[in-house]
Amino acid sequence: MFRRMMAVLLIAASPAAAFGQDEEMGGWALAQMPNGCMVQATSPQGTMISIWAFAGEQKLAFLLQNRTWNSLRDGKNYALKLDTDAQSWPVDAIARQHIDSDGPGLLFTVEPGSRTNSGFLNAFASSKGMRISQDGRSFDTLPLAGSHGAMASLAKCLAERWSSASATDTDEEPAKKADPAATTI
């Protein structure tokens, strides 16, 4: 599933994707795809954080990548701790070595509103930074300036994709009913 999701993401985030950025998003960029959206930013230490979702999906995917993380073992699960200004959050991430030119990375998902991750997105969007660590070893501390605006833009983008997908489904229904080839006499 990871490879399929990454392939779709990488294809969709090609030059055809529309990237946007505004002042409220700080150093974050927004990519719009036909059925989903992604925001991403890069830390001064070279760690890229990408957050994406597809309209209708229940989870957001978080990908943390850094070219220097060559010691990650492909396919291995890592129990990470994410420290925001307000709280620490445990997440289980899976490592991938060969993703793209941004380097090896760690992927985890968050289901907004779930009991496990209750409050994570709010803490993420309102924090000044997020420390990523495992067993006391720090991977990086990401500055989160503009993350509130980035998450708001991601939510708006997903709502637009959801709305356009629903409109397409509604528009296709009358055509299916009126299709004479589908009627047997």
Secondary structure, 3 states (H helix, E strand, C coil): CHHHHHHHHHHHCCCCCEEECCHHHCCCEEEEECCEEEEEEECCCCCEEEEEEECCCCCEEEEEECCCCCCCCCCCEEEEEEECCCCEEEEEEEEECCCCCCCCEEEEEECCCCCCCCCHHHHHHHCCEEEEEECCEEEEEEECCCHHHHHHHHHHHHHHHHHHHHHHHHHHHHHHHHCHHHCCC
